[in-house]
């Protein structure tokens, strides 16, 4: 005999398999953040592009286990109208799973992807930090890809070490002298294995012919349409700010070096309505969180004045156990910016969480403090 199962029981049984859908109305830093499919957002080391009334969030797609610290899938992209609720738009840049000779083959290191839009070419341009598969952090290259759509697919163009054969605007005479034969091809990337005065090694001169090292990086498009890449260089000891070409697909050769011997990673940058530029970066301690750094300038090419740790309150010495990835301008609000950071979990990187906090600005200072829950009304 056929039995009729009550509809309520069917809903109870099958509903358990439905994805969790939440309509967010506030930010909850370090908590699980679900997309439209009920899946935790997978966009680590990310950045945001605003285009035609939508925000696009690009980041590293992580998988379970330590292998997830290498690129196994590619760059994920999500879109949102309100910054709280995000729609999964898939993989914007796929790694190459079939060609082991590809620069972005499966197992390479592809970090901190950022996308900017070129109004002249109508192209979306992605830059990222790239390390060849199996080489650790030895190569310190930057990669570029391009697309006709913010959702992709992005086509990989090339990777290289920037500004080969070019001296920075603020080069010193001693950089152009012959490099001592004792200078190594590669160091550990931290102050613990470098001399007190790193510039005595002349890493800039060592890499002059082949191009400069480019690790943690970010992008910035100024009000005049010129684009810049910021990256940790010279074995992470010095930050370079480098102008991009008019099509955003290469470096123009116009660059300067800043914060020599300060070992600043994870650079992020913004500009307020008064024309002040601010940088927030981290120290150089690998995956371990540390106190953030900040700096201010009236010009992107400096001079930059280093400030104090911008984080305020308990756990500020670890930037609330996170590391910055981007500074997000909130559209439609004057001087409204969000500090985006990742709380890394290197043993199982897919478990990493996101720390988004509102920035407080003055003419010469930038700060942020912890909030368990907050919304965009803080900028009203």
C-alpha positions in Angstrom: 0.0 0.0 0.0 1.3 3.4 -0.9 1.8 5.8 2.0 1.4 9.5 1.7 4.2 11.4 3.4 3.2 14.7 4.9 4.6 17.8 3.1 6.0 19.1 6.3 8.2 16.0 6.7 9.4 16.3 3.1 10.5 19.8 3.8 12.2 18.8 6.9 14.0 15.9 5.2 15.1 17.6 2.0 15.5 21.0 3.5 18.6 19.7 5.3 20.3 19.5 2.0 19.5 23.0 0.9 22.3 25.6 1.1 22.2 28.0 3.9 21.1 31.4 2.6 21.6 34.5 4.8 20.7 38.1 4.0 23.5 39.9 5.8 22.9 43.4 7.1 26.3 43.9 8.8 29.9 42.8 8.9 31.1 40.2 11.4 34.9 40.1 11.2 36.6 36.7 11.5 33.3 34.9 11.3 32.1 32.5 8.6 30.9 34.6 5.6 28.6 32.7 3.2 28.0 33.5 -0.5 24.6 33.1 -2.3 25.1 29.3 -2.4 25.6 29.0 1.3 29.4 28.4 0.9 32.1 30.3 2.8 33.6 33.0 0.5 36.8 31.7 -1.1 38.7 34.9 -2.1 41.9 35.1 0.0 44.5 37.8 -0.3 41.9 39.7 -2.3 41.0 43.1 -3.6 37.9 44.9 -4.9 37.0 46.5 -8.2 33.9 48.7 -8.4 32.4 48.8 -11.9 28.9 49.7 -13.2 27.3 49.7 -9.8 28.7 46.4 -8.7 31.6 45.5 -6.4 33.8 42.6 -7.6 35.9 40.7 -5.1 38.9 38.8 -6.5 41.0 36.5 -4.4 42.9 33.2 -4.1 40.8 30.1 -4.3 42.1 27.9 -1.4 41.6 24.1 -0.9 42.0 21.9 2.2 45.4 21.0 3.5 48.8 22.7 3.2 48.8 22.1 -0.5 46.1 24.9 -0.6 48.9 27.4 0.0 49.8 26.8 -3.7 47.5 27.5 -6.6 45.3 24.5 -7.3 42.3 26.2 -8.9 42.9 29.9 -9.6 41.5 33.3 -8.8 37.8 33.4 -7.6 35.5 36.3 -8.2 32.3 37.3 -6.4 30.0 40.3 -7.0 27.9 42.4 -4.7 25.7 45.5 -4.7 25.9 46.2 -1.0 29.2 44.7 0.2 27.4 42.4 2.7 26.0 39.8 0.3 28.1 38.2 -2.4 27.2 36.2 -5.5 29.7 33.5 -6.7 30.7 34.3 -10.2 33.2 31.4 -10.5 36.9 31.3 -11.4 38.0 34.4 -13.1 41.6 33.2 -13.9 42.1 29.4 -14.1 45.5 27.9 -13.5 46.8 25.6 -16.2 46.1 22.0 -15.3 47.5 20.4 -18.5 50.8 22.1 -19.3 53.5 21.5 -16.6 55.7 24.1 -18.4 53.1 26.9 -18.0 54.1 29.7 -15.7 50.8 29.4 -14.0 50.7 25.6 -13.9 48.9 23.8 -11.1 51.0 24.0 -8.0 52.6 27.4 -8.6 52.2 30.1 -6.0 49.8 32.8 -7.2 49.0 35.4 -4.5 47.2 38.7 -3.9 45.4 39.1 -7.2 44.1 42.6 -7.9 42.1 43.9 -10.8 41.8 47.4 -12.3 39.8 48.8 -15.3 41.4 50.7 -18.1 38.9 53.2 -19.5 40.9 53.8 -22.7 41.2 50.1 -23.7 38.0 48.9 -22.0 40.0 46.0 -20.6 40.1 44.6 -17.1 43.7 44.0 -16.0 44.7 41.6 -13.2 48.1 41.6 -11.6 49.4 39.1 -9.0 52.5 37.8 -7.2 53.8 34.7 -8.9 56.3 32.0 -7.9 57.2 29.1 -10.2 56.1 25.7 -9.1 58.5 24.0 -6.8 60.7 27.0 -6.4 59.4 28.3 -3.1 59.6 32.1 -2.9 62.8 32.3 -5.0 61.6 33.9 -8.2 59.6 36.8 -6.9 57.8 37.6 -10.1 54.7 39.6 -11.0 52.1 38.3 -13.4 49.5 40.0 -15.5 46.2 38.8 -17.2 43.5 40.6 -19.1 39.8 40.2 -19.8 36.9 41.9 -21.5 34.6 41.3 -18.5 35.0 41.8 -14.8 33.9 38.2 -14.3 36.5 36.9 -16.7 37.7 34.7 -18.1 41.1 36.4 -17.7 43.8 35.3 -20.2 47.3 35.1 -18.7 49.8 37.2 -20.7 53.1 37.0 -19.0 55.2 37.2 -15.8 58.5 38.9 -15.1 60.6 40.8 -12.7 59.8 44.5 -13.1 61.9 47.3 -14.4 64.8 45.3 -15.8 67.6 47.7 -16.9 65.9 50.7 -15.2 67.1 52.6 -12.2 64.6 54.1 -9.8 64.2 57.9 -9.8 65.8 58.0 -6.3 68.8 55.7 -7.1 72.0 56.4 -5.2 75.4 56.5 -6.8 76.6 53.5 -4.9 73.8 51.3 -6.4 75.5 51.7 -9.8 78.8 50.4 -8.5 79.9 46.8 -9.1 78.1 44.3 -6.8 80.3 42.3 -4.5 80.7 38.7 -5.5 79.8 37.6 -2.0 76.2 38.8 -2.4 73.9 35.8 -2.7 71.3 35.2 -5.5 68.6 34.7 -2.8 68.1 35.3 0.9 65.4 34.2 3.3 63.3 37.3 2.7 63.4 38.5 6.4 65.6 40.6 8.6 66.9 37.6 10.5 69.2 36.5 7.6 70.2 40.0 6.4 72.8 42.5 7.6 71.6 45.4 9.8 72.0 47.7 6.8 70.5 45.7 4.0 71.4 48.3 1.4 75.1 47.5 1.9 74.4 44.3 -0.1 73.0 46.4 -3.0 70.2 44.1 -3.9 68.9 46.8 -6.2 72.2 46.6 -8.2 72.2 42.8 -8.1 68.8 42.7 -9.8 69.3 45.6 -12.2 69.8 43.6 -15.4 67.2 40.8 -14.7 64.5 43.0 -13.1 63.6 43.7 -9.5 61.9 41.3 -7.0 58.2 41.6 -6.7 56.4 39.8 -3.8 53.4 41.1 -1.9 51.8 43.6 -4.1 48.8 45.9 -4.7 47.4 48.2 -7.3 46.2 51.8 -7.3 44.6 54.0 -10.0 45.0 57.7 -9.3 42.6 60.5 -10.1 44.4 61.3 -13.4 44.0 57.7 -14.6 47.6 56.7 -14.0 48.0 53.2 -12.4 50.7 52.1 -10.0 51.9 48.8 -8.5 53.3 48.7 -5.0 55.4 45.6 -4.1 57.8 44.3 -1.6 61.2 44.2 -3.2 64.9 43.7 -2.6 64.4 40.6 -0.5 61.4 42.2 1.2 63.6 44.9 2.7 62.3 47.8 0.6 59.0 48.9 -1.0 58.9 49.9 -4.6 56.1 52.1 -6.1 56.1 51.6 -9.9 54.1 53.4 -12.5 52.3 51.1 -15.0 52.1 51.7 -18.8 49.1 53.5 -20.3 47.4 50.2 -21.1 48.2 48.9 -17.6 49.8 45.7 -19.1 53.5 46.5 -18.2 55.7 48.8 -16.2 56.7 52.2 -17.6 60.2 52.1 -16.0 59.3 55.1 -13.8 59.6 53.9 -10.1 60.9 54.9 -6.7 62.0 52.9 -3.6 60.8 53.7 -0.1 61.1 52.5 3.5 64.6 51.1 2.9 65.5 48.4 5.4 62.0 48.4 7.0 60.9 45.0 5.7 57.3 45.9 4.9 55.0 43.3 3.4 51.3 43.3 2.4 51.2 47.0 1.2 47.8 48.6 0.8 47.1 52.2 -0.3 44.3 54.8 -0.5 43.8 58.5 -1.2 41.4 60.7 0.7 39.4 63.7 -0.5 42.1 66.1 0.7 44.6 64.5 -1.6 46.5 62.7 1.1 47.9 59.2 0.3 48.0 56.6 3.1 49.8 53.2 3.1 49.0 50.4 5.6 51.5 47.5 5.5 52.7 44.7 7.8 56.0 43.7 9.1 57.8 40.6 7.7 57.2 37.6 9.9 56.0 35.0 7.4 52.5 33.6 8.2 52.7 34.9 11.8 50.7 38.1 12.3 52.5 41.2 13.5 51.9 44.9 14.1 50.8 46.9 11.1 52.7 49.9 9.8 51.2 53.1 8.3 52.6 56.1 6.4 51.3 59.3 4.8 52.3 61.5 1.8 51.1 64.3 -0.3 52.3 62.6 -3.4 52.3 58.9 -4.4 56.0 59.2 -5.2 56.7 60.7 -1.8 58.3 61.7 0.4 56.4 59.3 2.7 56.3 59.9 6.5 56.0 56.7 8.5 53.4 56.8 11.2 52.5 54.4 14.1 50.6 51.1 14.2 47.2 52.1 12.8 45.4 49.3 14.8 44.1 50.3 18.2 43.1 48.3 21.2 43.5 44.7 22.4 45.5 42.5 20.0 46.5 45.5 17.9 50.1 44.2 18.1 49.0 41.4 15.8 46.6 43.5 13.7 43.9 41.4 15.3 45.6 38.3 14.1 45.5 39.3 10.5 47.4 40.8 7.6 46.1 43.5 5.2 45.1 42.8 1.6 43.3 45.9 0.3 41.8 49.3 1.3 38.3 49.5 -0.1 36.7 52.9 -1.0 32.9 52.7 -0.2 31.1 54.3 -3.1 28.7 57.2 -2.5 30.3 58.2 0.8 33.0 60.8 1.3 36.2 59.5 2.9 34.7 56.1 3.7 37.2 53.3 3.5 37.4 49.7 4.7 40.6 48.0 5.7 40.4 44.4 4.3 42.6 41.8 5.9 43.0 38.0 6.0 43.4 35.8 9.1 45.6 33.1 7.6 45.4 29.4 8.5 48.5 28.0 6.7 47.8 24.4 7.9 44.4 24.4 6.3 44.2 27.7 4.3 40.5 27.2 3.2 39.6 27.9 6.8 41.0 31.4 6.6 38.6 34.2 7.7 38.3 37.8 6.6 38.7 40.9 8.8 36.9 44.0 7.4 37.1 47.1 9.6 36.2 50.8 9.0 39.1 53.2 8.8 39.2 56.5 10.8 41.0 59.3 9.0 42.5 62.6 9.9 44.8 64.8 7.8 47.9 63.0 8.9 46.7 59.8 10.6 44.9 56.6 9.8 43.5 54.2 12.4 41.1 51.3 12.9 39.8 49.4 15.9 38.2 46.0 16.5 34.4 45.6 16.1 32.5 42.4 16.6 29.8 43.7 14.4 29.4 46.8 12.3 27.6 48.3 9.3 28.1 51.0 6.7 26.1 53.5 8.8 29.4 54.2 10.7 30.3 56.4 7.7 27.2 58.6 7.9 
